[in-house]
Amino acid sequence: MVTVRFYAGARAAAGVNEEAAEATSLASLLDHLAAEHHGRLAGVLPACSFLVDGIAWHDHEAPLPPGATVDVLPPFAGG
């Protein structure tokens, strides 16, 4: 089980700030989130960056640590 925290546009698409999910990798988590949220996140997730326990996570197939916190970060605008 991992904790997923959504930020900015990802939070708006998910409709929640945080949720728990069963996932073994980032790829399986993203598939789960897209299905769980009826595709609302599908357009947002490809542009997002992900932190796993505060560390940038680029390998979508690498195993997620049990109990990890995954932050879903869409691109931020501003300056």
Backbone as numpy.savetxt, mean C-alpha at the origin, in Angstrom:
# Nx Ny Nz CAx CAy CAz Cx Cy Cz
-0.06 -11.11 8.81 -0.91 -9.94 8.81 -0.01 -8.70 8.81
-0.33 -7.75 7.94 0.39 -6.48 7.90 -0.60 -5.34 8.10
-0.10 -4.22 8.56 -0.90 -3.00 8.68 -0.57 -2.13 7.49
-1.61 -1.63 6.82 -1.44 -0.77 5.66 -1.93 0.62 6.03
-1.08 1.62 5.84 -1.47 3.00 6.09 -1.47 3.75 4.76
-2.58 4.44 4.50 -2.76 5.17 3.25 -2.56 6.66 3.48
-1.97 7.33 2.51 -1.73 8.76 2.59 -2.29 9.46 1.36
-2.74 10.71 1.54 -3.17 11.62 0.48 -4.17 10.95 -0.48
-3.86 10.93 -1.78 -4.78 10.39 -2.77 -5.07 8.91 -2.58
-4.12 8.16 -2.05 -4.36 6.74 -1.77 -5.40 6.60 -0.66
-5.34 7.47 0.34 -6.33 7.44 1.42 -7.71 7.78 0.87
-7.76 8.77 -0.01 -9.05 9.14 -0.60 -9.62 7.98 -1.42
-8.79 7.29 -2.18 -9.25 6.18 -3.00 -9.66 4.99 -2.15
-8.92 4.74 -1.07 -9.24 3.60 -0.19 -10.44 3.89 0.71
-10.63 5.15 1.06 -11.73 5.51 1.95 -11.44 5.23 3.42
-10.21 4.85 3.73 -9.80 4.59 5.11 -8.37 5.09 5.29
-8.01 5.35 6.54 -6.63 5.74 6.85 -5.70 4.54 6.96
-6.27 3.44 7.47 -5.45 2.28 7.80 -6.30 1.03 7.77
-5.67 -0.09 7.46 -6.37 -1.38 7.52 -5.35 -2.50 7.70
-5.83 -3.64 8.12 -5.00 -4.83 8.24 -5.27 -5.73 7.04
-4.25 -6.45 6.59 -4.40 -7.33 5.44 -3.44 -8.50 5.56
-3.83 -9.63 5.00 -2.96 -10.80 4.88 -2.21 -10.67 3.56
-0.88 -10.69 3.62 -0.08 -10.61 2.40 1.31 -11.17 2.69
1.88 -11.85 1.70 3.22 -12.40 1.85 4.27 -11.55 1.14
3.81 -10.73 0.19 4.72 -9.86 -0.56 3.97 -8.58 -0.90
4.70 -7.58 -1.36 4.06 -6.34 -1.77 3.14 -6.60 -2.96
3.56 -7.46 -3.88 2.72 -7.78 -5.04 1.39 -8.38 -4.60
1.43 -9.33 -3.66 0.16 -9.93 -3.21 -0.68 -8.91 -2.44
-0.03 -8.01 -1.72 -0.76 -6.97 -1.01 -1.46 -6.03 -1.99
-0.75 -5.62 -3.04 -1.35 -4.71 -4.02 -2.52 -5.37 -4.74
-2.40 -6.64 -5.07 -3.52 -7.37 -5.68 -4.72 -7.40 -4.73
-4.45 -7.69 -3.47 -5.52 -7.73 -2.46 -6.20 -6.36 -2.33
-5.40 -5.30 -2.24 -5.97 -3.96 -2.05 -6.82 -3.54 -3.24
-6.34 -3.81 -4.45 -7.12 -3.45 -5.64 -8.46 -4.18 -5.66
-8.45 -5.46 -5.30 -9.70 -6.23 -5.27 -10.60 -5.81 -4.11
-10.01 -5.61 -2.95 -10.77 -5.25 -1.74 -11.49 -3.91 -1.91
-10.87 -3.01 -2.61 -11.43 -1.67 -2.79 -12.09 -1.51 -4.15
-12.48 -2.63 -4.75 -13.27 -2.65 -5.99 -12.65 -1.80 -7.10
-11.34 -1.82 -7.19 -10.66 -1.14 -8.28 -10.41 0.34 -8.06
-10.94 0.92 -6.99 -10.73 2.36 -6.75 -9.25 2.69 -6.59
-8.49 1.78 -6.03 -7.05 2.00 -5.84 -6.23 1.63 -7.07
-6.82 0.92 -8.01 -6.07 0.41 -9.16 -5.37 1.52 -9.94
-6.00 2.68 -10.05 -5.40 3.79 -10.78 -4.36 4.54 -9.99
-4.38 4.40 -8.68 -3.48 5.12 -7.79 -2.22 4.32 -7.49
-2.36 3.03 -7.24 -1.24 2.21 -6.77 -0.02 2.19 -7.69
-0.18 2.16 -9.03 1.02 2.13 -9.88 1.92 3.35 -9.72
1.38 4.48 -9.28 2.18 5.69 -9.12 2.75 5.83 -7.72
2.39 4.93 -6.82 2.78 5.05 -5.42 4.17 4.51 -5.13
4.73 5.04 -4.05 5.94 4.48 -3.43 5.49 3.77 -2.18
6.31 2.83 -1.70 5.93 2.04 -0.54 7.07 1.98 0.46
6.72 2.16 1.71 7.66 1.97 2.80 7.21 0.77 3.60
8.14 -0.09 3.95 7.85 -1.23 4.81 8.66 -1.02 6.08
7.96 -0.82 7.17 8.60 -0.50 8.44 9.58 0.66 8.29
9.17 1.66 7.49 9.96 2.87 7.33 11.07 2.80 6.30
11.20 1.69 5.60 12.26 1.51 4.61 11.63 1.42 3.22
12.19 2.18 2.26 11.69 2.13 0.88 11.75 0.69 0.38
10.65 0.23 -0.21 10.52 -1.18 -0.63 10.28 -1.21 -2.13
11.28 -1.63 -2.89 11.20 -1.61 -4.35 10.92 -2.98 -4.96
11.26 -4.04 -4.24 11.08 -5.40 -4.75 9.70 -5.91 -4.38
8.80 -5.89 -5.34 7.41 -6.29 -5.08 7.27 -7.77 -4.77
8.26 -8.58 -5.09 8.19 -10.01 -4.84 8.86 -10.44 -3.53
9.62 -9.55 -2.92 10.32 -9.90 -1.67 9.30 -10.15 -0.56
9.56 -11.11 0.30 8.63 -11.40 1.39 8.50 -10.21 2.35
7.27 -9.94 2.76 7.04 -8.92 3.77 7.26 -9.53 5.15
7.89 -8.79 6.05 8.05 -9.32 7.41 6.68 -9.45 8.09
6.45 -10.50 8.85 5.19 -10.62 9.58 5.00 -9.42 10.50
3.80 -8.88 10.52 3.49 -7.75 11.38 4.01 -6.42 10.88
4.48 -6.38 9.64 5.04 -5.14 9.08 3.97 -4.06 8.93
4.44 -2.82 8.88 3.59 -1.69 8.54 4.00 -1.22 7.15
3.03 -1.17 6.24 3.29 -0.75 4.86 2.62 0.60 4.65
3.42 1.61 4.32 2.90 2.94 4.02 2.75 3.07 2.51
1.56 3.49 2.07 1.26 3.68 0.66 1.31 5.18 0.39
2.32 5.63 -0.37 2.59 7.04 -0.58 2.44 7.42 -2.04
1.35 8.10 -2.40 1.23 8.58 -3.77 2.18 9.75 -3.99
2.42 10.13 -5.24 3.27 11.30 -5.48 2.65 12.53 -4.81
3.48 13.32 -4.20 3.02 14.54 -3.54 3.35 15.73 -4.41
2.43 16.68 -4.49 2.66 17.92 -5.23 2.98 19.02 -4.24
3.54 20.07 -4.73 3.81 21.21 -3.85 5.23 21.68 -4.02
5.57 22.64 -3.23 6.91 23.14 -3.39 7.25 24.06 -2.35
